[in-house]
Amino acid sequence: MRYGKAIRICRAAKGLSQKELAAKAGIGSSHISLIEAGKRSPSLGTVEKICEALNVPTHLVMLLAADPRDVRAEHMENLKDLSGMILQLLVGAESRKKEKDERRHHSS
């Protein structure tokens, strides 16, 4: 599993820096950096903390982290497409919620 790549993708999609993610997850920013660089493998507990901080399902990060050797070649492209669509849905849903909250705040 390549968690570093998956976490980096989700973090970037959410528009967070490593430092911001680390603060939200309650772990050191250097640890986030090492995970994203592939120099450390996070524990399941750390992955869960990061996913919670990103407001992203752990399943999505695991899907994004799947190593091509773990999946038959003919299915890999489908997984890439699927994970991209799910990530867009999550980011889009969060953006729509923020816009709705802002409109509600301005109309009050």
C-alpha positions as CSV (number, residue, x, y, z in Angstrom):
1,M,0.0,0.0,0.0
2,R,1.2,3.4,-0.9
3,Y,-0.4,5.5,1.7
4,G,1.8,8.5,1.2
5,K,0.6,9.1,-2.3
6,A,-3.0,8.6,-1.3
7,I,-2.7,11.0,1.6
8,R,-1.0,13.6,-0.5
9,I,-3.8,13.4,-3.2
10,C,-6.5,13.8,-0.6
11,R,-4.7,16.6,1.3
12,A,-4.1,18.5,-2.0
13,A,-7.7,18.1,-3.0
14,K,-8.8,19.5,0.3
15,G,-6.4,22.5,-0.1
16,L,-4.5,21.8,3.1
17,S,-0.7,22.1,3.8
18,Q,1.1,19.3,5.5
19,K,1.3,21.5,8.6
20,E,-2.5,22.2,8.6
21,L,-3.3,18.5,8.2
22,A,-0.9,17.6,11.0
23,A,-2.5,20.0,13.3
24,K,-6.0,18.7,12.5
25,A,-4.9,15.1,12.9
26,G,-2.9,15.7,16.1
27,I,0.3,14.3,14.7
28,G,3.6,15.9,13.8
29,S,4.0,17.7,10.4
30,S,7.4,15.9,10.0
31,H,5.6,12.6,10.3
32,I,3.1,13.6,7.6
33,S,6.0,14.6,5.4
34,L,7.8,11.3,5.9
35,I,4.6,9.4,5.2
36,E,3.9,11.3,2.0
37,A,7.5,10.8,0.9
38,G,7.1,7.1,1.4
39,K,9.8,7.0,4.1
40,R,7.4,5.9,6.8
41,S,4.4,3.5,6.8
42,P,1.6,4.8,8.9
43,S,-0.2,2.6,11.4
44,L,-3.9,2.0,10.8
45,G,-4.6,4.3,13.7
46,T,-2.6,7.1,12.1
47,V,-4.3,6.5,8.8
48,E,-7.7,6.8,10.6
49,K,-6.7,10.1,12.3
50,I,-5.5,11.5,9.0
51,C,-8.7,10.4,7.2
52,E,-10.8,12.0,10.0
53,A,-8.9,15.2,9.7
54,L,-9.4,15.2,6.0
55,N,-13.0,14.3,6.3
56,V,-12.4,11.5,3.8
57,P,-13.5,7.8,4.3
58,T,-10.6,5.5,5.2
59,H,-11.8,3.2,2.4
60,L,-11.1,5.9,-0.2
61,V,-7.5,6.3,1.1
62,M,-7.0,2.6,1.0
63,L,-8.4,2.5,-2.5
64,L,-6.0,5.3,-3.6
65,A,-3.1,3.6,-1.8
66,A,-3.6,0.3,-3.6
67,D,-0.3,-0.9,-5.2
68,P,-0.7,-1.9,-8.8
69,R,0.8,-5.2,-7.9
70,D,-2.2,-5.8,-5.5
71,V,-4.7,-5.4,-8.4
72,R,-4.9,-7.3,-11.7
73,A,-3.8,-5.0,-14.5
74,E,-7.1,-5.0,-16.3
75,H,-8.8,-3.6,-13.2
76,M,-6.3,-1.0,-12.3
77,E,-7.5,1.7,-14.8
78,N,-11.1,1.2,-13.5
79,L,-9.9,1.7,-9.9
80,K,-8.1,4.9,-10.9
81,D,-11.2,6.2,-12.6
82,L,-13.4,5.2,-9.7
83,S,-11.1,6.7,-7.0
84,G,-10.9,10.0,-8.9
85,M,-14.7,10.2,-9.2
86,I,-15.2,9.5,-5.5
87,L,-12.7,12.1,-4.5
88,Q,-14.3,14.7,-6.8
89,L,-17.7,13.8,-5.2
90,L,-16.3,14.3,-1.7
91,V,-14.6,17.6,-2.5
92,G,-17.6,18.8,-4.4
93,A,-20.0,17.9,-1.6
94,E,-17.8,19.8,0.9
95,S,-17.7,22.8,-1.4
96,R,-21.5,22.8,-1.9
97,K,-22.0,22.6,1.9
98,K,-19.7,25.6,2.5
99,E,-21.5,27.6,-0.2
100,K,-24.9,26.7,1.4
101,D,-23.6,27.7,4.8
102,E,-22.3,31.0,3.5
103,R,-25.6,31.8,1.7
104,R,-27.5,31.0,4.9
105,H,-25.1,33.2,6.9
106,H,-25.5,36.1,4.5
107,S,-29.3,35.9,4.4
108,S,-29.6,36.0,8.2
